[in-house]
Amino acid sequence: MKRQMQRMLPGVKIFLDIDDLRDVSELEYYVEKSASTQLFLSRGYLQSRNCLREVDATLKKAKPYQFVHEADPEKGGGPLEELKEELDDEEQRKSLFESGHPVTTWHRIAEFQVVSLKLIAEEMLSASQRGQAFSLLVPGSLLQLELDFKTPVVLYASPNNPGAKELAEELKACFSNIEVCQVRRQLADVRQRSLAFAMPSLRLRSCRASLVSLSSPTRNESGEIGVEPTHFLLYLNQKTFVDKVAGKRLADEVQAARAEGMRIKLAHENDGEDEGRAGCAFSRFFRTTPKELILDGLYKEQVATAFMGSEMHRIVSRKLFAQSLGAVVRKKRARWVGLANPGPVQSSAI
């Protein structure tokens, strides 16, 4: 993180104890000389004697501070509420965490890490300039790019997939060429159509079934007419495949869509528990997903797009998912400037 921050803000001076500390007795001195301190919340941080010395000095000297949260359990992280409880001193815990300080989650996926670094850098600059607000522009990051679709996209959000409709509508609100449907046009039975190629006697019936299904649009209980979507949105969160009835129906829908050759796009709600989105670790789905889908390679064929909780990270999540649907960077149109009296034209060689 220190190296990445030095690349983003050339000339910034960052003290890191394992690099710069000469004598452990000087910890409080370095806190006093710093414009702000950054508290990196991971397992054991609030139980370390020397780390607590820095925390105590930060509070006593009334130094501006920022929280950075390591959420990945494999990197020593954990749920924020659990990490807070590691601080035994209740009064100190209250002083530290009930001050309304924002918490930035640290990510290692490049696109999300850029956002984390941007947020940390803005807080550092604000603290060093007595609260002045900063908004950094990171050229080339997804935050700065505008995306467009060359052809319309119709996302199918299954009624059996909790939260899928809400996520699809969230995407629709951000991209003009996305539509959402929850009713698919009834197609001929997949097994019957596949058997028709092996058994000529079934071909005629298969063709008739297809004609009937296409000429008789499907309607749901609300009277909505089914359409043929371009993509199947499979939204993965704590509730996916859990309900016995809805979970079985969703699994059947996914199997049928895969057999038909429909493009299935995976969206994984990663850390949105605070926003009520039921985020969870991806490893959970190897326990909750029906075995036939796992054995069929559902999770091997593509990487699920991670949907993060914070506002800035969420923007990147939506753009990454849009790119998986085929969105491209919007080209800026050249602007012509007319001159009323340009005068004689001169040429020069360079």
C-alpha positions in Angstrom: 0.0 0.0 0.0 2.9 2.4 0.8 4.5 1.8 -2.6 1.3 2.2 -4.4 0.5 5.4 -2.6 4.0 6.8 -3.4 3.3 6.1 -7.1 -0.1 7.8 -7.0 1.2 10.9 -5.0 4.9 11.4 -6.0 6.8 13.2 -3.2 4.5 12.1 -0.4 6.3 11.1 2.8 4.9 8.0 4.5 6.2 6.5 7.7 5.9 2.7 7.9 7.3 1.2 11.1 8.9 -1.9 9.4 10.7 0.4 7.0 11.4 3.5 8.9 11.3 2.8 12.7 14.8 3.0 14.2 13.8 2.7 17.9 10.5 1.3 19.2 10.5 3.9 21.9 10.0 6.6 19.2 6.5 5.4 18.1 4.7 8.2 19.8 7.2 10.7 18.4 6.4 9.7 14.8 2.7 9.9 15.5 3.2 13.4 16.8 5.2 14.5 13.7 2.7 13.1 11.2 -0.1 15.1 9.6 -2.4 12.1 9.9 -2.3 8.4 10.8 -3.8 5.4 9.0 -5.1 2.5 11.0 -5.1 -0.7 9.0 -7.7 -3.0 10.6 -6.8 -6.6 10.3 -6.8 -9.6 12.7 -4.7 -8.9 15.8 -4.0 -5.2 15.0 -6.0 -4.0 18.0 -4.4 -6.6 20.3 -0.8 -5.6 19.5 0.8 -3.7 22.3 2.8 -1.4 20.0 -0.1 -0.8 17.7 -2.2 0.2 20.6 0.5 2.7 21.6 0.1 4.3 18.2 -3.7 4.3 18.5 -3.4 5.8 22.0 -1.0 8.5 20.8 -3.3 9.3 17.9 -6.2 9.9 20.2 -4.2 11.9 22.8 -2.6 14.1 20.2 -6.0 14.6 18.4 -4.4 13.6 15.2 -6.6 13.1 12.1 -6.8 9.4 11.2 -8.3 7.1 8.6 -9.5 3.5 8.8 -8.5 1.0 6.1 -10.2 -2.4 6.5 -8.7 -5.7 5.4 -11.7 -7.8 4.5 -10.1 -10.8 2.9 -9.8 -13.7 5.5 -7.0 -15.2 3.5 -4.9 -12.0 4.1 -5.6 -11.8 7.8 -8.9 -9.8 7.5 -12.4 -10.4 8.8 -15.8 -8.7 9.3 -15.4 -5.2 10.6 -17.5 -5.7 13.6 -15.4 -8.6 14.7 -12.2 -6.7 14.3 -13.6 -3.8 16.4 -14.3 -6.2 19.3 -10.7 -7.1 19.5 -10.1 -3.8 21.3 -10.7 -4.7 24.9 -10.7 -1.2 26.3 -14.4 -0.2 25.9 -13.7 3.5 26.4 -11.0 3.6 23.8 -13.1 1.6 21.4 -15.9 4.1 21.8 -13.5 7.0 21.2 -12.0 5.4 18.2 -15.0 4.0 16.3 -18.0 6.2 17.3 -16.5 9.3 15.7 -18.0 8.7 12.3 -14.8 8.1 10.5 -15.3 6.5 7.1 -13.8 3.1 6.5 -12.1 2.2 3.2 -12.0 -1.4 2.2 -8.6 -2.5 0.9 -8.9 -4.6 -2.4 -6.2 -6.4 -4.4 -8.1 -6.7 -7.7 -6.5 -3.9 -9.7 -9.6 -2.0 -10.7 -10.9 -1.9 -7.2 -7.5 -1.2 -5.6 -7.2 2.0 -7.7 -10.5 3.2 -6.1 -9.2 2.3 -2.6 -6.0 4.2 -3.2 -7.9 7.2 -4.5 -10.1 7.3 -1.4 -7.1 6.9 1.0 -5.1 9.6 -0.8 -8.0 12.0 -0.7 -8.4 11.5 3.0 -4.6 11.9 3.6 -4.5 15.2 1.6 -7.6 16.5 3.3 -6.0 15.8 6.8 -2.8 17.5 5.8 -4.6 20.6 4.5 -6.8 21.1 7.6 -10.0 19.5 6.2 -9.9 20.9 2.7 -11.8 18.6 0.4 -10.0 16.8 -2.5 -11.2 14.9 -5.5 -8.5 13.1 -7.4 -8.8 12.1 -11.0 -7.0 8.9 -11.9 -6.5 8.9 -15.7 -7.4 5.6 -17.4 -9.3 4.2 -14.4 -12.8 2.8 -14.9 -14.2 5.7 -12.8 -13.2 8.0 -15.7 -14.4 5.9 -18.6 -17.8 6.1 -20.2 -19.2 2.9 -21.6 -21.8 2.2 -24.3 -23.5 -0.8 -25.9 -23.4 -1.1 -29.7 -26.5 -3.4 -29.6 -29.3 -3.6 -27.0 -29.0 -5.9 -24.0 -31.9 -7.7 -22.4 -31.2 -9.1 -19.0 -33.3 -12.0 -17.7 -33.6 -11.7 -13.9 -35.3 -14.9 -12.6 -38.1 -14.4 -10.0 -36.5 -17.4 -8.3 -33.2 -15.6 -7.8 -33.4 -13.2 -4.8 -32.1 -9.8 -5.5 -31.6 -10.3 -9.2 -34.4 -8.0 -10.3 -33.0 -5.2 -8.1 -29.5 -5.6 -9.4 -30.7 -5.7 -13.0 -32.7 -2.5 -12.4 -29.6 -0.9 -10.9 -27.7 -1.7 -14.1 -30.5 -0.4 -16.2 -30.5 2.9 -14.4 -26.8 3.4 -15.2 -26.7 2.2 -18.8 -29.2 3.4 -21.4 -29.2 0.3 -23.7 -30.1 -2.3 -21.0 -33.6 -3.7 -20.6 -34.8 -6.1 -17.9 -37.3 -8.9 -18.1 -38.5 -11.5 -15.7 -40.6 -13.7 -18.1 -38.9 -15.6 -20.8 -40.7 -16.6 -24.0 -41.6 -20.3 -23.8 -39.3 -22.4 -25.9 -39.6 -26.0 -27.0 -38.4 -28.6 -24.6 -34.6 -28.7 -24.8 -34.4 -32.5 -24.4 -37.0 -33.1 -27.1 -35.2 -30.8 -29.6 -31.8 -32.5 -28.9 -33.4 -36.0 -29.3 -34.9 -34.9 -32.6 -31.5 -34.9 -34.3 -31.0 -38.5 -33.2 -34.6 -39.7 -33.8 -36.1 -38.5 -37.1 -39.6 -39.4 -36.0 -39.4 -36.7 -33.3 -38.3 -33.9 -35.7 -41.7 -32.9 -36.9 -43.1 -32.8 -33.3 -40.1 -30.7 -32.2 -40.7 -28.2 -35.0 -44.4 -28.0 -34.2 -43.6 -27.4 -30.5 -41.2 -24.6 -31.4 -43.8 -22.9 -33.7 -46.5 -23.2 -31.0 -44.3 -21.7 -28.3 -43.2 -18.8 -30.5 -46.7 -18.0 -31.6 -48.1 -18.2 -28.1 -46.3 -15.6 -25.9 -45.8 -16.5 -22.2 -47.4 -14.4 -19.6 -46.8 -14.3 -15.8 -49.4 -13.8 -13.1 -49.2 -10.0 -13.6 -49.9 -10.3 -17.3 -46.3 -9.5 -18.5 -45.5 -10.9 -21.8 -42.3 -13.0 -22.1 -39.4 -11.9 -24.3 -36.3 -13.6 -25.5 -33.4 -12.1 -23.4 -29.8 -11.8 -24.6 -28.3 -12.7 -21.2 -29.3 -14.6 -18.1 -28.3 -12.7 -14.9 -27.3 -15.1 -12.2 -27.0 -13.1 -9.0 -25.0 -14.8 -6.3 -25.6 -13.9 -2.7 -26.4 -15.5 0.7 -30.0 -16.4 -0.5 -29.1 -17.9 -3.9 -30.2 -21.6 -4.2 -31.1 -21.7 -0.5 -34.9 -21.9 -0.7 -35.9 -25.5 -1.5 -38.6 -24.6 -4.0 -37.2 -21.4 -5.6 -33.7 -22.8 -5.5 -34.7 -25.9 -7.4 -36.6 -23.8 -10.0 -33.6 -21.5 -10.4 -31.3 -24.5 -10.9 -33.7 -25.9 -13.6 -33.8 -22.5 -15.3 -30.0 -22.3 -15.4 -29.7 -25.8 -16.7 -32.2 -25.1 -19.4 -30.6 -21.8 -20.4 -27.2 -23.5 -20.6 -28.6 -26.3 -22.8 -30.1 -23.6 -25.1 -26.7 -21.9 -25.4 -27.9 -18.8 -23.7 -25.2 -16.5 -22.3 -25.2 -16.7 -18.4 -23.5 -13.8 -16.6 -22.5 -14.3 -12.9 -22.6 -11.3 -10.5 -21.3 -12.0 -7.0 -22.4 -9.7 -4.1 -19.1 -9.5 -2.3 -19.3 -7.3 0.7 -22.6 -5.5 0.7 -23.9 -6.8 4.1 -24.1 -3.2 5.5 -26.4 -2.2 2.6 -28.7 -5.2 3.1 -27.5 -6.9 -0.1 -26.6 -10.2 1.6 -23.0 -10.3 0.5 -20.8 -13.4 1.2 -17.6 -15.2 0.3 -17.6 -17.0 -3.0 -16.6 -20.2 -1.4 -20.2 -20.4 0.1 -21.6 -21.3 -3.4 -19.7 -24.5 -3.6 -21.9 -25.6 -0.6 -25.2 -24.1 -1.7 -25.2 -24.6 -5.5 -26.8 -27.9 -6.7 -24.0 -30.4 -7.5 -25.2 -31.0 -11.1 -24.5 -27.3 -11.9 -21.1 -27.4 -10.3 -20.1 -30.6 -12.0 -21.4 -29.2 -15.3 -18.8 -26.4 -15.0 -21.0 -23.4 -14.1 -18.2 -21.7 -12.1 -15.3 -22.9 -14.3 -16.4 -21.3 -17.6 -16.2 -17.6 -16.4 -15.2 -15.4 -13.5 -18.1 -13.9 -11.6 -18.0 -10.1 -11.5 -17.6 -8.9 -7.9 -20.1 -6.3 -6.7 -18.7 -4.2 -3.8 -20.6 -2.3 -1.2 -19.1 1.2 -1.2 -20.4 3.8 -3.6 -17.1 4.3 -5.6 -16.3 0.6 -5.7 -19.9 -0.1 -6.8 -19.4 2.1 -9.9 -16.4 0.0 -10.9 -18.4 -3.2 -10.3 -21.2 -2.0 -12.6 -18.8 -1.0 -15.4 -16.9 -4.3 -15.2 -20.2 -6.2 -15.5 -21.2 -4.0 -18.4 -17.9 -4.8 -20.1 -18.7 -8.5 -19.7 -22.0 -7.9 -21.5 -20.1 -6.3 -24.4 -20.0 -2.6 -23.5 -17.1 -0.6 -25.0 -15.5 2.7 -24.2 -17.6 5.5 -25.6 -15.6 7.4 -28.3 -15.6 11.2 -27.8 -16.7 13.0 -30.9 -14.3 15.6 -32.4 -15.5 19.1 -32.1 -15.1 21.5 -35.1 -14.3 25.1 -34.4 -15.4 27.5 -37.1 -13.5 30.8 -37.7 -15.3 33.8 -39.1 -12.2 35.1 -40.8 -9.3 32.7 -40.5 -7.0 34.8 -42.8 -4.3 33.4 -45.1 -3.2 29.8 -44.4 0.5 29.3 -43.7 2.2 25.9 -43.6 5.4 25.0 -41.7 7.5 21.9 -41.5 8.5 20.6 -38.1 
